[in-house]
Amino acid sequence: MTRSAEEGRKPESVFGFVQGITAIARDKPHQDAWLDLEARAKKLLDRAAWYP
């Protein structure tokens, strides 16, 4: 189930997209596939984070 289906709406922030990616990763049957998606979600979140 994707974030849109779980929440009933589209993601409105980077965090929402990251949650959607992790939701898709949970449905992958092979560990390497979901680890790859989780790593991509982490990169997205890291790029969006702002450290003063």
Phi and psi restraints in degrees (range 20) as a CNS / XPLOR table:
assign (resid 1 and name C) (resid 2 and name N)
       (resid 2 and name CA) (resid 2 and name C) 1.0 -92.6 20.0 2
assign (resid 2 and name N) (resid 2 and name CA)
       (resid 2 and name C) (resid 3 and name N) 1.0 168.5 20.0 2
assign (resid 2 and name C) (resid 3 and name N)
       (resid 3 and name CA) (resid 3 and name C) 1.0 -58.6 20.0 2
assign (resid 3 and name N) (resid 3 and name CA)
       (resid 3 and name C) (resid 4 and name N) 1.0 -42.1 20.0 2
assign (resid 3 and name C) (resid 4 and name N)
       (resid 4 and name CA) (resid 4 and name C) 1.0 -59.3 20.0 2
assign (resid 4 and name N) (resid 4 and name CA)
       (resid 4 and name C) (resid 5 and name N) 1.0 -42.3 20.0 2
assign (resid 4 and name C) (resid 5 and name N)
       (resid 5 and name CA) (resid 5 and name C) 1.0 -70.3 20.0 2
assign (resid 5 and name N) (resid 5 and name CA)
       (resid 5 and name C) (resid 6 and name N) 1.0 -38.6 20.0 2
assign (resid 5 and name C) (resid 6 and name N)
       (resid 6 and name CA) (resid 6 and name C) 1.0 -68.6 20.0 2
assign (resid 6 and name N) (resid 6 and name CA)
       (resid 6 and name C) (resid 7 and name N) 1.0 -42.8 20.0 2
assign (resid 6 and name C) (resid 7 and name N)
       (resid 7 and name CA) (resid 7 and name C) 1.0 -94.2 20.0 2
assign (resid 7 and name N) (resid 7 and name CA)
       (resid 7 and name C) (resid 8 and name N) 1.0 -17.9 20.0 2
assign (resid 7 and name C) (resid 8 and name N)
       (resid 8 and name CA) (resid 8 and name C) 1.0 78.7 20.0 2
assign (resid 8 and name N) (resid 8 and name CA)
       (resid 8 and name C) (resid 9 and name N) 1.0 16.1 20.0 2
assign (resid 8 and name C) (resid 9 and name N)
       (resid 9 and name CA) (resid 9 and name C) 1.0 -156.8 20.0 2
assign (resid 9 and name N) (resid 9 and name CA)
       (resid 9 and name C) (resid 10 and name N) 1.0 167.0 20.0 2
assign (resid 9 and name C) (resid 10 and name N)
       (resid 10 and name CA) (resid 10 and name C) 1.0 -80.3 20.0 2
assign (resid 10 and name N) (resid 10 and name CA)
       (resid 10 and name C) (resid 11 and name N) 1.0 154.8 20.0 2
assign (resid 10 and name C) (resid 11 and name N)
       (resid 11 and name CA) (resid 11 and name C) 1.0 -63.9 20.0 2
assign (resid 11 and name N) (resid 11 and name CA)
       (resid 11 and name C) (resid 12 and name N) 1.0 142.6 20.0 2
assign (resid 11 and name C) (resid 12 and name N)
       (resid 12 and name CA) (resid 12 and name C) 1.0 -113.2 20.0 2
assign (resid 12 and name N) (resid 12 and name CA)
       (resid 12 and name C) (resid 13 and name N) 1.0 0.8 20.0 2
assign (resid 12 and name C) (resid 13 and name N)
       (resid 13 and name CA) (resid 13 and name C) 1.0 -150.2 20.0 2
assign (resid 13 and name N) (resid 13 and name CA)
       (resid 13 and name C) (resid 14 and name N) 1.0 171.7 20.0 2
assign (resid 13 and name C) (resid 14 and name N)
       (resid 14 and name CA) (resid 14 and name C) 1.0 -61.2 20.0 2
assign (resid 14 and name N) (resid 14 and name CA)
       (resid 14 and name C) (resid 15 and name N) 1.0 -40.7 20.0 2
assign (resid 14 and name C) (resid 15 and name N)
       (resid 15 and name CA) (resid 15 and name C) 1.0 -60.3 20.0 2
assign (resid 15 and name N) (resid 15 and name CA)
       (resid 15 and name C) (resid 16 and name N) 1.0 -38.2 20.0 2
assign (resid 15 and name C) (resid 16 and name N)
       (resid 16 and name CA) (resid 16 and name C) 1.0 -62.9 20.0 2
assign (resid 16 and name N) (resid 16 and name CA)
       (resid 16 and name C) (resid 17 and name N) 1.0 -40.7 20.0 2
assign (resid 16 and name C) (resid 17 and name N)
       (resid 17 and name CA) (resid 17 and name C) 1.0 -65.5 20.0 2
assign (resid 17 and name N) (resid 17 and name CA)
       (resid 17 and name C) (resid 18 and name N) 1.0 -40.5 20.0 2
assign (resid 17 and name C) (resid 18 and name N)
       (resid 18 and name CA) (resid 18 and name C) 1.0 -62.5 20.0 2
assign (resid 18 and name N) (resid 18 and name CA)
       (resid 18 and name C) (resid 19 and name N) 1.0 -42.2 20.0 2
assign (resid 18 and name C) (resid 19 and name N)
       (resid 19 and name CA) (resid 19 and name C) 1.0 -62.2 20.0 2
assign (resid 19 and name N) (resid 19 and name CA)
       (resid 19 and name C) (resid 20 and name N) 1.0 -37.9 20.0 2
assign (resid 19 and name C) (resid 20 and name N)
       (resid 20 and name CA) (resid 20 and name C) 1.0 -64.9 20.0 2
assign (resid 20 and name N) (resid 20 and name CA)
       (resid 20 and name C) (resid 21 and name N) 1.0 -41.5 20.0 2
assign (resid 20 and name C) (resid 21 and name N)
       (resid 21 and name CA) (resid 21 and name C) 1.0 -63.2 20.0 2
assign (resid 21 and name N) (resid 21 and name CA)
       (resid 21 and name C) (resid 22 and name N) 1.0 -43.8 20.0 2
assign (resid 21 and name C) (resid 22 and name N)
       (resid 22 and name CA) (resid 22 and name C) 1.0 -67.4 20.0 2
assign (resid 22 and name N) (resid 22 and name CA)
       (resid 22 and name C) (resid 23 and name N) 1.0 -31.5 20.0 2
assign (resid 22 and name C) (resid 23 and name N)
       (resid 23 and name CA) (resid 23 and name C) 1.0 -65.4 20.0 2
assign (resid 23 and name N) (resid 23 and name CA)
       (resid 23 and name C) (resid 24 and name N) 1.0 -41.2 20.0 2
assign (resid 23 and name C) (resid 24 and name N)
       (resid 24 and name CA) (resid 24 and name C) 1.0 -66.7 20.0 2
assign (resid 24 and name N) (resid 24 and name CA)
       (resid 24 and name C) (resid 25 and name N) 1.0 -39.3 20.0 2
assign (resid 24 and name C) (resid 25 and name N)
       (resid 25 and name CA) (resid 25 and name C) 1.0 -61.6 20.0 2
assign (resid 25 and name N) (resid 25 and name CA)
       (resid 25 and name C) (resid 26 and name N) 1.0 -34.9 20.0 2
assign (resid 25 and name C) (resid 26 and name N)
       (resid 26 and name CA) (resid 26 and name C) 1.0 -62.2 20.0 2
assign (resid 26 and name N) (resid 26 and name CA)
       (resid 26 and name C) (resid 27 and name N) 1.0 -25.7 20.0 2
assign (resid 26 and name C) (resid 27 and name N)
       (resid 27 and name CA) (resid 27 and name C) 1.0 -86.7 20.0 2
assign (resid 27 and name N) (resid 27 and name CA)
       (resid 27 and name C) (resid 28 and name N) 1.0 -5.3 20.0 2
assign (resid 27 and name C) (resid 28 and name N)
       (resid 28 and name CA) (resid 28 and name C) 1.0 -77.5 20.0 2
assign (resid 28 and name N) (resid 28 and name CA)
       (resid 28 and name C) (resid 29 and name N) 1.0 132.1 20.0 2
assign (resid 28 and name C) (resid 29 and name N)
       (resid 29 and name CA) (resid 29 and name C) 1.0 -77.0 20.0 2
assign (resid 29 and name N) (resid 29 and name CA)
       (resid 29 and name C) (resid 30 and name N) 1.0 -22.5 20.0 2
assign (resid 29 and name C) (resid 30 and name N)
       (resid 30 and name CA) (resid 30 and name C) 1.0 -108.2 20.0 2
assign (resid 30 and name N) (resid 30 and name CA)
       (resid 30 and name C) (resid 31 and name N) 1.0 137.1 20.0 2
assign (resid 30 and name C) (resid 31 and name N)
       (resid 31 and name CA) (resid 31 and name C) 1.0 -58.6 20.0 2
assign (resid 31 and name N) (resid 31 and name CA)
       (resid 31 and name C) (resid 32 and name N) 1.0 -41.2 20.0 2
assign (resid 31 and name C) (resid 32 and name N)
       (resid 32 and name CA) (resid 32 and name C) 1.0 -62.7 20.0 2
assign (resid 32 and name N) (resid 32 and name CA)
       (resid 32 and name C) (resid 33 and name N) 1.0 -33.5 20.0 2
assign (resid 32 and name C) (resid 33 and name N)
       (resid 33 and name CA) (resid 33 and name C) 1.0 -69.2 20.0 2
assign (resid 33 and name N) (resid 33 and name CA)
       (resid 33 and name C) (resid 34 and name N) 1.0 -45.2 20.0 2
assign (resid 33 and name C) (resid 34 and name N)
       (resid 34 and name CA) (resid 34 and name C) 1.0 -74.9 20.0 2
assign (resid 34 and name N) (resid 34 and name CA)
       (resid 34 and name C) (resid 35 and name N) 1.0 -28.8 20.0 2
assign (resid 34 and name C) (resid 35 and name N)
       (resid 35 and name CA) (resid 35 and name C) 1.0 -66.1 20.0 2
assign (resid 35 and name N) (resid 35 and name CA)
       (resid 35 and name C) (resid 36 and name N) 1.0 -37.1 20.0 2
assign (resid 35 and name C) (resid 36 and name N)
       (resid 36 and name CA) (resid 36 and name C) 1.0 -63.0 20.0 2
assign (resid 36 and name N) (resid 36 and name CA)
       (resid 36 and name C) (resid 37 and name N) 1.0 -45.4 20.0 2
assign (resid 36 and name C) (resid 37 and name N)
       (resid 37 and name CA) (resid 37 and name C) 1.0 -65.0 20.0 2
assign (resid 37 and name N) (resid 37 and name CA)
       (resid 37 and name C) (resid 38 and name N) 1.0 -41.3 20.0 2
assign (resid 37 and name C) (resid 38 and name N)
       (resid 38 and name CA) (resid 38 and name C) 1.0 -62.5 20.0 2
assign (resid 38 and name N) (resid 38 and name CA)
       (resid 38 and name C) (resid 39 and name N) 1.0 -38.2 20.0 2
assign (resid 38 and name C) (resid 39 and name N)
       (resid 39 and name CA) (resid 39 and name C) 1.0 -65.7 20.0 2
assign (resid 39 and name N) (resid 39 and name CA)
       (resid 39 and name C) (resid 40 and name N) 1.0 -38.9 20.0 2
assign (resid 39 and name C) (resid 40 and name N)
       (resid 40 and name CA) (resid 40 and name C) 1.0 -66.5 20.0 2
assign (resid 40 and name N) (resid 40 and name CA)
       (resid 40 and name C) (resid 41 and name N) 1.0 -38.8 20.0 2
assign (resid 40 and name C) (resid 41 and name N)
       (resid 41 and name CA) (resid 41 and name C) 1.0 -63.9 20.0 2
assign (resid 41 and name N) (resid 41 and name CA)
       (resid 41 and name C) (resid 42 and name N) 1.0 -40.1 20.0 2
assign (resid 41 and name C) (resid 42 and name N)
       (resid 42 and name CA) (resid 42 and name C) 1.0 -63.1 20.0 2
assign (resid 42 and name N) (resid 42 and name CA)
       (resid 42 and name C) (resid 43 and name N) 1.0 -42.6 20.0 2
assign (resid 42 and name C) (resid 43 and name N)
       (resid 43 and name CA) (resid 43 and name C) 1.0 -61.2 20.0 2
assign (resid 43 and name N) (resid 43 and name CA)
       (resid 43 and name C) (resid 44 and name N) 1.0 -42.1 20.0 2
assign (resid 43 and name C) (resid 44 and name N)
       (resid 44 and name CA) (resid 44 and name C) 1.0 -61.3 20.0 2
assign (resid 44 and name N) (resid 44 and name CA)
       (resid 44 and name C) (resid 45 and name N) 1.0 -46.6 20.0 2
assign (resid 44 and name C) (resid 45 and name N)
       (resid 45 and name CA) (resid 45 and name C) 1.0 -66.0 20.0 2
assign (resid 45 and name N) (resid 45 and name CA)
       (resid 45 and name C) (resid 46 and name N) 1.0 -39.9 20.0 2
assign (resid 45 and name C) (resid 46 and name N)
       (resid 46 and name CA) (resid 46 and name C) 1.0 -62.5 20.0 2
assign (resid 46 and name N) (resid 46 and name CA)
       (resid 46 and name C) (resid 47 and name N) 1.0 -39.3 20.0 2
assign (resid 46 and name C) (resid 47 and name N)
       (resid 47 and name CA) (resid 47 and name C) 1.0 -69.5 20.0 2
assign (resid 47 and name N) (resid 47 and name CA)
       (resid 47 and name C) (resid 48 and name N) 1.0 -30.2 20.0 2
assign (resid 47 and name C) (resid 48 and name N)
       (resid 48 and name CA) (resid 48 and name C) 1.0 -83.3 20.0 2
assign (resid 48 and name N) (resid 48 and name CA)
       (resid 48 and name C) (resid 49 and name N) 1.0 -20.7 20.0 2
assign (resid 48 and name C) (resid 49 and name N)
       (resid 49 and name CA) (resid 49 and name C) 1.0 -69.6 20.0 2
assign (resid 49 and name N) (resid 49 and name CA)
       (resid 49 and name C) (resid 50 and name N) 1.0 142.8 20.0 2
assign (resid 49 and name C) (resid 50 and name N)
       (resid 50 and name CA) (resid 50 and name C) 1.0 -119.4 20.0 2
assign (resid 50 and name N) (resid 50 and name CA)
       (resid 50 and name C) (resid 51 and name N) 1.0 122.8 20.0 2
assign (resid 50 and name C) (resid 51 and name N)
       (resid 51 and name CA) (resid 51 and name C) 1.0 -114.5 20.0 2
assign (resid 51 and name N) (resid 51 and name CA)
       (resid 51 and name C) (resid 52 and name N) 1.0 115.1 20.0 2
